[in-house]
């Protein structure tokens, strides 16, 4: 790629003229008609080019540019530029001029620059160049798309929506547009019909639970499911209040022999407690919903691969597991074991199912998914800073008699709350050197947070603008 300085060239007609030390038999006449034939004619080494243009709103291309890519072979000795397509042409983009070979553009014959019929409309016969009144900073990436064989990367200084308009104008193909949208985090709306069961009754059940907009009954069922989720989460939080501690079990007299005067008391579940009744009703609904969705799913393999379905399964299993323990041991209270306590926390994760009905949660999830590299970088910065700060504060406070830092692992908590600028105050340095290390830790924490956060915020703003545009 060559960028030509306009100040050093008086007339654009000299761009297509061969140098004086090169055999002119390799070039055609410099007249306007011969240049037109040279630039827009057929090429023996390239596949046939179709000039038909569809009405596709994304790329306006009849075929995908990637599917018709023509590889660029090495030029043989004694070649002719008219046949090999190595003739240099000039492209003027709003006053900024580029030079490239004709065969470079012909590698993608279905695009605007690669199709002779399409690019002919932008030919300036007076200056012997192609002229495009388009966004100048975006065109180097477009030209590199041809030079690299299909690699498309947006320049950092170009906004994503402007660059999308440019690649659509130059008709780079549906795959290029879709790939770019995926890299930029666009929420791509496909026109493909969803996979549905073939049996009518099975399809009706699947649509009721999976597609709330399919019918009025599905909408009512979705609202009811949201209410049950909220009730379940609320119950999970309320049952941890101090006044409800121990209410899940009650003491009853066990059957004892007639000759024995010993009274046996055992604990049984309090089945009549309101919180237990509410939880049982919610678990029954979740179980029915999960079973019906599994039975009516068009693809059992896809259903089992979905992590949300496994979260639903894990959220209801502690209830049945605690009942199984009671039936085996005949004693209440076994459900307070560590494993079950961890599994019961997954009940709160059911609130993530609300993302199906909330645009805000969808934007947040898409932002986290797109910004995973920035989040990993943030965690790496924070981890390195925590280790360095913990070691420094431990040895800086080692001479102090009443230090809070007994070991380097013990100082990890202080480093975390200091670098994240939370500062609980439960651990703090006492000596001068310790305070100096603490100040440096806070500054490094601010820098670690400030570096990746703007990228995450930019991704969130992009998704939010897309959502606002679709809602208008």
TORMAR-26691 format. One line per field, with one value per residue (C-alpha): chain; y, x, z; residue number from 1. Coordinates in pm, whole numbers, plus 32768, in hexadecimal, padded with zeros to 4 digits. Example, Ala and Ser with C-alpha at 12.3 -4.5 7.8 and 13.67 -1.06 7.14 Angstrom:
BEGIN
kolba <- [A;A]
north <- [7E3E;7F96]
east <- [84CE;8557]
up <- [830C;82CA]
minu <- [1;2]
//
This chain:
BEGIN
kolba <- [A;A;A;A;A;A;A;A;A;A;A;A;A;A;A;A;A;A;A;A;A;A;A;A;A;A;A;A;A;A;A;A;A;A;A;A;A;A;A;A;A;A;A;A;A;A;A;A;A;A;A;A;A;A;A;A;A;A;A;A;A;A;A;A;A;A;A;A;A;A;A;A;A;A;A;A;A;A;A;A;A;A;A;A;A;A;A;A;A;A;A;A;A;A;A;A;A;A;A;A;A;A;A;A;A;A;A;A;A;A;A;A;A;A;A;A;A;A;A;A;A;A;A;A;A;A;A;A;A;A;A;A;A;A;A;A;A;A;A;A;A;A;A;A;A;A;A;A;A;A;A;A;A;A;A;A;A;A;A;A;A;A;A;A;A;A;A;A;A;A;A;A;A;A;A;A;A;A;A;A;A;A;A;A;A;A;A;A;A;A;A;A;A;A;A;A;A;A;A;A;A;A;A;A;A;A;A;A;A;A;A;A;A;A;A;A;A;A;A;A;A;A;A;A;A;A;A;A;A;A;A;A;A;A;A;A;A;A;A;A;A;A;A;A;A;A;A;A;A;A;A;A;A;A;A;A;A;A;A;A;A;A;A;A;A;A;A;A;A;A;A;A;A;A;A;A;A;A;A;A;A;A;A;A;A;A;A;A;A;A;A;A;A;A;A;A;A;A;A;A;A;A;A;A;A;A;A;A;A;A;A;A;A;A;A;A;A;A;A;A;A;A;A;A;A;A;A;A;A;A;A;A;A;A;A;A;A;A;A;A;A;A;A;A;A;A;A;A;A;A;A;A;A;A;A;A;A;A;A;A;A;A;A;A;A;A;A;A;A;A;A;A;A;A;A;A;A;A;A;A;A;A;A;A;A;A;A;A;A;A;A;A;A;A;A;A;A;A;A;A;A;A;A;A;A;A;A;A;A;A;A;A;A;A;A;A;A;A;A;A;A;A;A;A;A;A;A;A;A;A;A;A;A;A;A;A;A;A;A;A;A;A;A;A;A;A;A;A;A;A;A;A;A;A;A;A;A;A;A;A;A;A;A;A;A;A;A;A;A;A;A;A]
north <- [8000;8152;82A1;83B5;8518;85FE;871C;8661;860A;870E;863A;84FA;8479;8413;8309;8201;8256;8161;81D6;8231;8113;8003;7F69;8014;7EDE;7E64;7F7F;7FE6;813A;8253;82C5;82CA;81B0;80C5;8109;80B9;7F6C;7F28;7F77;7EEA;7DD0;7C5A;7BA6;7A53;79D7;7A37;798E;7A29;7B57;7B87;7CE9;7C92;7D44;7CD0;7DA0;7D18;7E32;7DC5;7DB0;7DD0;7CAC;7B89;7AA1;7AA7;7B3B;7A2F;7916;79A2;7A00;79DF;7997;7A73;79A6;7A17;7AD5;7A0C;7A91;7B52;7B83;7C7C;7D62;7D65;7BF0;7BC7;7CF6;7D90;7EEA;7FF9;80C9;81F7;8212;836C;836A;84CE;8558;8449;8376;8208;812C;7FB6;7EAC;7E55;7CE6;7D34;7DBC;7CA2;7BA3;7BEB;7C14;7C36;7D6F;7ED7;7F06;7DA5;7DAA;7E64;7EC3;7F4E;8013;80A6;8193;823E;826D;83CE;83D0;8527;84D0;835D;82F0;8268;8365;8319;8426;834B;8343;835A;82B9;817E;8135;80AF;7F92;7F54;7F48;7E63;7D78;7D3F;7D2F;7C34;7B50;7BA1;7C25;7D44;7E16;7F63;807F;80F3;825A;81FB;81CC;8077;80F4;81C8;80A6;7FC3;80B7;80B9;7F3F;7F2F;803B;7F83;7E3E;7D64;7C48;7BB9;7AEB;7C1B;7CEA;7BD1;7B8C;7CFD;7D19;7BEB;7C7C;7DCD;7D2F;7D81;7CBF;7C13;7BCD;7AA1;7A54;78E0;7834;779C;7625;75A4;7447;7397;7311;741B;73E8;73DC;7518;75CA;7574;75E2;7731;776B;7752;77D5;78E3;79D1;7AA0;7978;7993;7A31;78F0;78EE;7A57;7A09;78D7;79A8;7AAB;7996;78FC;7A4D;7A76;791B;7966;7AA8;79F8;78E3;79DB;7AA5;796C;790B;7A5C;7A6B;7913;798A;7A8B;7A44;7A09;78E9;7835;76CF;76E9;75E6;74D0;7488;7398;7276;714D;700D;6EBF;6E11;6CBE;6C93;6C14;6D31;6E77;6F2E;703E;7050;7199;71BC;72D2;72C5;73C6;74D2;748D;758A;76B3;77C1;77E2;766B;7667;7786;76E4;7596;763D;76F3;75B7;74FB;7606;760B;7490;7483;7596;74EA;7394;741E;74EB;73BA;72D8;73D8;744F;7413;73B1;7300;7328;74A3;74AE;73F5;74D8;7613;7685;7733;75E6;7552;767A;7638;74CD;7521;761D;751E;73EF;7464;7459;72F2;728F;7312;7252;711A;7144;7165;7028;6F6A;6FF2;7043;7182;72ED;73DF;7313;7411;7508;7454;751C;748A;74C2;7620;7676;75DA;7696;77DC;7788;77D4;7943;7905;78C4;7A3A;7A2E;7997;7AEF;7B54;7AB4;7BCA;7CE6;7DAA;7E41;7CEC;7C86;7DBD;7D76;7C0B;7C65;7D6E;7C74;7B75;7C6D;7D01;7BB6;7C0B;7D58;7CAB;7BAA;7CC4;7D79;7C3E;7C0D;7D73;7D54;7C02;7C7A;7DB4;7CF0;7C08;7D24;7E04;7CEB;7C94;7E00;7E56;7D1E;7D6F;7EE4;7EA1;7D85;7E63;7EEC;7E43;7E54;7E1B;7D95;7CD3;7B86;7AE9;7B31;7A64;7B1E;7C64;7BF8;7C7C;7DD1;7DE0;7D8B;7E90;7F93;7F60;7F66;80A9;800E;8031;7F8B;8000;7EB6;7E96;7FBF;800C;80AC;8104;820C;8114;8054;818E;81DB;807F;80AA;81EF;8151;802A;810E;81CB;8088;8007;813D;8113;7FA0;7FEC;811D;8071;7F63;800C;8102;7FE0;7F31;8074;80A8;7F49;7F8B;80D3;8021;7F1A;801E;80EF;7FBB;7F68;80CC;80C9;7F85;8008;8146]
east <- [8000;8086;7FFF;8049;808C;7FB8;80B0;81B9;80DA;8058;7F76;7EC6;7EE0;8049;7FE7;7FA6;80CE;81F3;834B;843E;852A;8422;83BD;8280;8209;8192;8095;7F7D;7F3E;7F0F;7DD0;7C8F;7BE9;7D11;7D30;7BC1;7BF0;7D26;7C84;7B27;7B63;7B60;7C8D;7CF1;7D7C;7C51;7AFF;79DB;7943;77CF;774F;7602;75BD;74BB;73F0;7493;7491;75D5;76C8;7603;76C5;7636;774A;782B;797F;7A34;799C;7A23;7B7F;7C85;7DE1;7EFF;8010;8174;81B8;8283;83B5;8368;81FF;8110;8054;7F22;7EFC;7F7B;7EBD;7FED;7FA8;7FAC;7E73;7E29;7D05;7CAA;7BE2;7B73;7CC6;7DA2;7E38;7E9B;7F4E;7F22;7F2E;7DFE;7E1B;7E11;7CB1;7C4B;7C88;7B25;7A5D;790B;796C;794D;7ABF;7AF2;79D4;7A2C;78C3;788B;79CD;79A1;789B;79A6;7AAB;7B2A;7B95;7C35;7D22;7D3C;7CDE;7BBF;7B19;7A4B;79B6;79C9;7A63;7BDC;7C60;7B93;7C19;7D74;7CC5;7BE7;7D14;7DCD;7CA3;7CFA;7E71;7E5D;7D5C;7C38;7CC1;7BEA;7C47;7BAE;7CA5;7CA5;7C50;7B1F;79CE;7931;77F1;78AE;7993;7865;77CF;7914;7935;77CA;7802;792E;7862;7966;786F;7780;7888;7969;784B;77D7;7938;796F;7827;7887;79DB;7945;7837;7709;75D0;7595;742A;741A;72EF;7319;71E8;721E;7235;70DD;7059;6FA1;6E84;6D6E;6D2C;6EA0;6ED6;6DBE;6E54;6FAF;6F2D;6E71;6FAD;70B8;700F;6F3D;6ED9;6E48;6CED;6C27;6C39;6DB4;6DC4;6CEC;6DC1;6EFE;6E72;6E0E;6F6A;700B;6F2D;6F88;70FA;70DC;7018;711E;723D;7181;713B;72A8;7307;71F4;723A;7394;7304;7359;71EE;71D5;7311;72C0;7159;718F;718C;70AD;70D3;6FDE;6FC2;7041;6F98;702F;6FF6;6EEF;6FE3;70D6;70AA;71A0;710A;719F;718C;71EE;71E6;7101;70CC;6FCE;6EEA;6DE8;6ED4;6E6E;6FD0;6FE6;6E96;6EFB;7049;6FA0;6EAA;6FC4;7094;6F69;6F37;70A8;70AD;6F79;7006;7158;70BF;6FC9;70D9;71BA;70A7;7033;718C;71D8;7341;738D;7503;74E7;740C;7511;7628;757A;761A;74D8;7421;752D;750D;7397;73DB;74DB;73EF;72DB;73B3;740C;729C;7271;73C3;7369;721F;72DF;73CA;72A2;71FF;7346;73B9;725F;72F2;72CF;73EF;74D2;7499;7581;76B5;77B9;7776;7600;7631;7701;7604;74E5;7593;7552;73E2;743F;74CE;736D;7345;742B;7309;726E;7367;727C;7184;7276;7336;7415;7490;74CE;75A4;7665;76A2;770F;77FA;789F;78BB;795C;7A41;7AC8;7C2A;7C1F;7B9A;7CB2;7DAE;7D16;7D2B;7E95;7EF2;7E3F;7EDB;803D;8001;7F72;809F;819D;80E2;80AE;821E;8288;8199;81FB;836D;832E;825D;8336;83F2;82AB;8248;80CD;80B7;7F7B;803D;80A8;80FF;80F5;7FB5;7F1B;7F67;7EAC;7D63;7DFA;7E91;7D44;7C77;7D8A;7DBC;7C45;7C33;7B35;7C07;7B4A;7C47;7C5D;7DCB;7EAE;8024;80B4;8218;8298;8315;81CF;8105;81E2;81A2;802E;8022;80D5;7FE5;7EB5;7F4A;7F9F;7E40;7DA3;7E7B;7E29;7CB5;7CC5;7D7B;7C7D;7B3D;7B16;7B10;79FF;7938;795C;78D5;77AF;7761;776B;7671;7596;7588;752D;7414;7393;739D;72D4;71D1;718F]
up <- [8000;7FA0;8014;7F1E;7F8B;7EB6;7ED8;7E12;7CEA;7BFC;7B25;7B83;7A1E;7A58;7B58;7A53;7974;797C;79E8;78D5;791A;78EF;77A5;7737;7685;77D9;77E2;7700;766E;7768;76C0;7784;76C1;76E0;7855;7881;77D1;789E;79EE;79B9;78C4;7907;799B;791B;7A66;7B3E;7B5E;7A9F;7B4A;7B76;7B7E;7C1B;7D64;7E5F;7F50;808B;818B;822E;810B;7FC2;7F2E;7E69;7EE8;8013;7FC4;808B;7FBB;7E73;7EEA;7DD7;7E5B;7DE3;7D3C;7D10;7BCD;7AD0;7A1F;78E2;7949;78AC;799A;78BB;78E9;7A4C;7AD3;7B7A;7AEC;7BF8;7C2D;7D06;7DF8;7E77;7FBB;800A;7F9B;8036;7F1F;7F2B;7E30;7E08;7CFC;7C32;7C80;7DF5;7DCF;7CE4;7DF8;7E71;7D2D;7DDB;7E9D;7E2A;7DDE;7D5A;7C5F;7B1C;7ADC;7C38;7C56;7AF9;7B85;7C5A;7B46;7B09;7998;79B6;7AD2;7A81;7BE0;7CAB;7D8E;7EC5;7F9F;80D3;8231;81FF;8344;82FF;81A4;8207;82BC;818D;80A3;8192;817D;8010;804B;816A;80CD;81B0;82FB;8377;84A6;8509;8546;86AF;8655;8584;8636;8607;8563;8463;8409;83E3;82E9;8224;8206;819F;8097;8003;800A;80B3;80DC;81DA;828E;82B9;8347;842B;84A5;84E9;85A7;8678;86D1;8728;87FF;872B;8782;8635;85DF;84F8;841E;844E;84DB;8634;8660;86C4;870F;85F4;86C7;86E9;885D;88AC;87E0;889A;89ED;897D;88FE;8A44;8B16;8A25;8954;8A2A;88F8;883B;88D9;89F3;8ABE;8A9D;8B12;8C44;8C90;8C78;8D6B;8E5D;8E44;8E91;8FC3;9042;9014;90DA;91EE;9201;921D;9322;93EF;93DE;9471;9579;960A;9676;976B;98D8;993C;9844;98AE;990A;9892;9782;9887;99B4;9ADB;9AF7;9BE1;9B48;9B7F;9CB1;9D48;9E58;9F5C;9F23;9FDB;9EFD;9E21;9CC3;9C0B;9A9E;99A0;9871;975B;97A6;967D;96F4;96FF;95FE;9575;953E;948C;93A9;9357;930E;921F;916B;9150;90C2;8FB7;8F5E;8F47;8E68;8D8B;8D68;8D1A;8C1A;8B6F;8B5A;8AD1;89CF;8966;87F3;8841;8985;894A;8926;8A5B;8B29;8AA8;8B22;8C69;8CD7;8CDD;8DBC;8EA6;8EB7;8F06;9013;90B5;90F4;914D;92B3;9310;929A;9327;9482;9472;9411;9537;9622;959A;95C9;9718;97A4;9837;97D1;97BC;96D9;95C2;966F;95F4;9537;93DD;93EE;9474;9344;9258;92F8;92A1;9134;9171;9156;8FFA;8F7B;8F6C;8E3B;8D7A;8D84;8C76;8B7B;8BC7;8C1E;8B17;8C23;8C99;8B30;8AFA;8C3A;8BDC;8A7C;8B07;8BF2;8AD9;89E8;8AF3;8B71;8AFE;8BB8;8CF0;8CE1;8CB7;8DE2;8EB6;8E4D;8EA8;8FF4;9046;9003;90CF;91F2;9207;91EE;92E4;93DF;93E3;93FB;9517;95DB;95DC;960A;9742;97C5;98C3;9954;9A9D;9A6F;98F8;9856;9751;97E2;9691;951D;94E4;9609;9552;9417;94A3;94ED;938D;92EA;93A5;9375;91FF;91C1;9291;9382;94BC;95DA;96DB;9792;972B;96FC;970C;9845;97E4;96F3;95F2;9606;95C4;9499;940D;9451;938C;9265;9275;925C;9133;907E;90C2;9026;8EEF;8ED5;8EDD;8DF9;8CD9;8C6D;8CE8;8BC1;8ACA;8B91;8BA8;8A2F;89EE;8AD4;8A23;88D3;893F;89E5;88A7;87DE;88CF;88C2;8745;8731;8828;875D]
minu <- [1;2;3;4;5;6;7;8;9;10;11;12;13;14;15;16;17;18;19;20;21;22;23;24;25;26;27;28;29;30;31;32;33;34;35;36;37;38;39;40;41;42;43;44;45;46;47;48;49;50;51;52;53;54;55;56;57;58;59;60;61;62;63;64;65;66;67;68;69;70;71;72;73;74;75;76;77;78;79;80;81;82;83;84;85;86;87;88;89;90;91;92;93;94;95;96;97;98;99;100;101;102;103;104;105;106;107;108;109;110;111;112;113;114;115;116;117;118;119;120;121;122;123;124;125;126;127;128;129;130;131;132;133;134;135;136;137;138;139;140;141;142;143;144;145;146;147;148;149;150;151;152;153;154;155;156;157;158;159;160;161;162;163;164;165;166;167;168;169;170;171;172;173;174;175;176;177;178;179;180;181;182;183;184;185;186;187;188;189;190;191;192;193;194;195;196;197;198;199;200;201;202;203;204;205;206;207;208;209;210;211;212;213;214;215;216;217;218;219;220;221;222;223;224;225;226;227;228;229;230;231;232;233;234;235;236;237;238;239;240;241;242;243;244;245;246;247;248;249;250;251;252;253;254;255;256;257;258;259;260;261;262;263;264;265;266;267;268;269;270;271;272;273;274;275;276;277;278;279;280;281;282;283;284;285;286;287;288;289;290;291;292;293;294;295;296;297;298;299;300;301;302;303;304;305;306;307;308;309;310;311;312;313;314;315;316;317;318;319;320;321;322;323;324;325;326;327;328;329;330;331;332;333;334;335;336;337;338;339;340;341;342;343;344;345;346;347;348;349;350;351;352;353;354;355;356;357;358;359;360;361;362;363;364;365;366;367;368;369;370;371;372;373;374;375;376;377;378;379;380;381;382;383;384;385;386;387;388;389;390;391;392;393;394;395;396;397;398;399;400;401;402;403;404;405;406;407;408;409;410;411;412;413;414;415;416;417;418;419;420;421;422;423;424;425;426;427;428;429;430;431;432;433;434;435;436;437;438;439;440;441;442;443;444;445;446;447;448;449;450;451;452;453;454;455;456;457;458;459;460;461;462;463;464;465;466;467;468;469;470;471;472]
//
